[in-house]
């Protein structure tokens, strides 16, 4: 169960980081225009 929890936690973290990257990228894109 612990292993599954860590796996879910890692997926959640990767998802959060991907969302942050998208937000940062769109902000940079808007700033350039």
C-alpha positions as a printed Julia matrix, in Angstrom:
33×3 Matrix{Float64}:
 0.0    0.0     0.0
 2.84   2.36    0.85
 4.42   1.74   -2.55
 1.13   2.61   -4.27
 0.84   5.77   -2.2
 4.31   6.9    -3.23
 3.47   6.17   -6.85
 0.3    8.27   -6.66
 2.2   11.02   -4.87
 4.82  11.07   -7.62
 2.15  11.23  -10.33
 0.44  14.08   -8.49
 3.75  15.93   -8.2
 4.54  15.48  -11.88
 1.06  16.73  -12.76
 1.49  19.79  -10.54
 4.89  20.56  -12.07
 3.49  20.19  -15.59
 0.67  22.59  -14.73
 3.15  25.1   -13.32
 5.27  24.83  -16.46
 2.21  25.49  -18.64
 1.25  28.54  -16.58
 4.79  29.92  -16.64
 5.07  29.31  -20.36
 1.8   31.08  -21.13
 2.82  34.02  -18.91
 6.14  34.31  -20.71
 4.34  34.06  -24.05
 1.96  36.87  -23.09
 4.84  38.97  -21.73
 6.71  38.73  -25.04
 3.82  40.07  -27.07
